[in-house]
Amino acid sequence: MKKFENKIVVITGGASGIGWAITEAFAAENAIVYMLEINQEAGLFQLESHGYSTDVIKCLACDVSDQGQVDTCIKSILSVHDKIHVLINNAGIAHIGNAVTTTESDMDRVYQVNIKGVYNCLHAVIPNMVQTGGGVILNMASIAATLGLSDRFAYSMSKGAALTMTYSVAKDFIDKGIRCNAISPARVHTPFVDGYLAKNYPGKEEEMFEALSKTQPIGRMAKPSEIAALAVFLCSDEAGFITGCDYTIDGGFTKLNT
């Protein structure tokens, strides 16, 4: 029997990058996965192109920054299933800039998705977990939550909030059978990285990719599947004694860089 046989797993931003790797990893463990995606059409295309049935992985249109949309999606899931076993708050957006170059609209945009989006999902899902005897929540933070990274002012702010929300939820609901943890990756090789390099360093993509990879002592970026493997473990019964923790997965970046 697989680890998540017939368990309901909700993943925000589950159709691309790290989110897609997490989606596939949970589907491989026989979970019934619901992806909440702002672009449902792109999510459905991802499923079709990878040969997944919508009986195994379902994609619901949802802007996580909109509480009404989140509530509607969660209610639609609970109209079919009695319980949500796992919530993974993965949806997020990046921003480059410092406290001067970051505009008010930049700050608001990052806040709406990376902070309010996490809150909206917690607010919608936790009551069901309390009512049904518990569950597991995993928030995607970042090494930017605890380190000073250049030109990541708004992004670092948002991931710091995701991390402290993790601690708060773990504390407030530990007696309700809810575990809540965070994962803090360093650089991960996703399509976002490739797009960033193509846009900002045309003709020098390989050179810059190598340079970015070498900023991590291990000499490379993480694979999305490595983040997904940690997510599956932290949400499984094998991690039943783990809550209120932040798991850094960074190739030695936070401890070994000098």
Secondary structure by P-SEA (a helix, b strand, c coil): ccccccbbbbbcccccaaaaaaaaaaaaaccbbbbbcccaaaaaaaaaaaccccccbbbbbcccccaaaaaaaaaaaaaccccccbbbcccbbbbbbccccccaaaaaaaaacaaaaaaaaaaacaaaaaaaccbbbbbbccccccccccccaaaaaaaaaaaaaaaaaaaacccccbbbbbbbbcccccaaaaaaaaaccccaaaaaaaaaaacccccccccaaaaaaaaaaaacccccccccbbbbcccccccccc
